[in-house]
Amino acid sequence: MTFAGWVGPAGNCKGETKYVDAYGVFNDVVVTGWIEIELKDYTAKMSLDANKLQLTSGTTCEASKRTCIGGDGSTAFWSTVDTGDCGLSKYSVIYDGFMDKVEDSDEKDVIYTLETEEYAFALMKKYVESVCGLDLIHSEHPRLLIVENAGISPMLRKTDLAAQNIDQFAYTNAKFLYVEKHLKGQLKEMYYKIINSKCELERQVLENTLSIATSQPAEVARKIMKEEGYTGVVAAEVLHIVKCTRVEVHIRKTNECYEQLPVSYGNETLFLSPRTRILVGNGKQITCEGRMPSMFKIGEQWYRSLPDIIDAPQPEILAPREMPKWKYVSPESLAIGGIYSERDTRKLRDLIVFPLEKGAVLNKILRGATGQQVNTDGISISPFLNEKILHEIAESTWSKISAGFIKFGSVSAGIIGIFMVFRLIKLLVDTAIHSYALYELYGFSILLLGAIWDSVTHLLMHLGHQRQHREHRVARNEGNYDPTAPNEQEELELMRREGQRNDIEAARTTRREAPPIPSRALYPQLKRDEE
């Protein structure tokens, strides 16, 4: 690239009158060089409310300008996010799905709760704001909004949450809100359990009390009023409760034991009814029994009648034995759950920890590249081996293997071809020799086809020799055989040599050695006949 002056296509040039750069001022010069452009693509943090964008070099730019020069001299370009007329694009959808909506009729509150393996939060409804037809429900946290039936709106869709958009303070505050709502719900449940148990107990007491109203109206009145000094009067289907006047009485001594406590009121001898504390004129006399005496509680002290009134030990007081049914439910997912899923919080953790681990990871990579021993725990190259790279590696490996097989096949085919040519030549020679031998025995006949196969040739020659042997034997038996005749002797010698030559040729040409023709078994017998 020419920075100053002019350079023609024929090699002629013209210098610049004056050229100024970082190295000085030059006159009548031609300056050429090259420009290196580095293009990087990364994600920057932008605040839509403050209209600010922060580059990786640390430079803060105005987001609406869409271009800025960084502190390192590089020029950055970006596209602004279109928030639309409604401004919904500046919101991130954290969770999209079903959740529980609890309405408290006493406090008139509406609480949205969710507790899964990944999410755990509880938000209370404050007020509703309508934006572009959507009802945005504001909660205690100003940055956390709820939209009911958001799935029918195309303006809100769940997308992958960027680590830079995760608000750690909102995450922590939402956990506190969830704990507060959880404890509130557990305490309310415990309160309702207690009230319900108490109500159930009182209902049973009233039912038992009313069942004895006709026989013991005074006892029923005491149970209903929960104190002494009341009596009851049954009138048809109702019970009238009457309060008696409180008077002062004195215990009097008697020689008999009574079910009631003997007392005196003025100059009258009366009896004080147990439990109800009502004065009656007559008492029920009972047998004095020291082991099971009549006992009365006067003030805070217990007494027994033997018939003298003496102190008595406090008896065992019966109490309800119903076990409480309420049980505290611990929020199991509080440790890992929140308004963000565990995968989103892991992104934020990696974003924070990555600058701290960068130096250690680079050191491990350099040590491994230089052949030094390193600990590879926590380092994996699997993110770099995507499906495309693995496919290319597999194709390259297979192409090399297939090329090796093709080369090996070509060499093997050439060797096999040469071997087959030699085999063909050998087959032709063997066939010619076998044909000659068979022709000498059988003449020109269909049996000459047996010359193609070694085993068939040997079989035919063996059968031919046996046939000649039988013919000679028949001729000898008939007296027409002269072993001393020159012609017969020459013929026998020729047959013997022919058989030996065929045996030698067959042993040389066949891959598997065939059994030899029993020539010695034939001719020695003829010699014995000659003798």
Secondary structure, DSSP 4 states (H G I P E B T S, - for coil): -EEESEE-TTS-EE-EEEEEETTEEEEEE-EE------------EEETTTTEEE-TTS-EEEGGG-EEE-TTS-EEE------TTTTGGG------S--EEEEETTTTEEEEEEE-SSBEEEEE--EEEEETTEEEEE-SSTT-EE-TTGGG-TT----PPPGGG--HHHHHHHHHHHHHHHHHHHHHHHHHHHHHHHHHHHHHHHHHHHHTTTT-HHHHHHHHHTSSSEEEEEETTEEEEEEPPP---EE---SSEESSEEEEETTEEEEEPTTT--EES---EE---SSS-EEEEETTEEEEESSSEEE-PPPPPP---PPP---PPP-GGGTT-BSS-HHHHHHHHHHHHHHHHHHHHHHHHHHHHTT-----TT---GGG--HHHHHHHHHHHHHHHHHHHHHHHHHHHHHHHHHHHHHHHHHHHHHHHHHHHHHHHH-SSGGGGGGGSHHHHHHHHHHHHHHHHHHHHHHHHHT---TT-HHHHHHHHHHHHHHHHHHHHHHHH-SSPPPPP-HHHHHHHHHHHH-
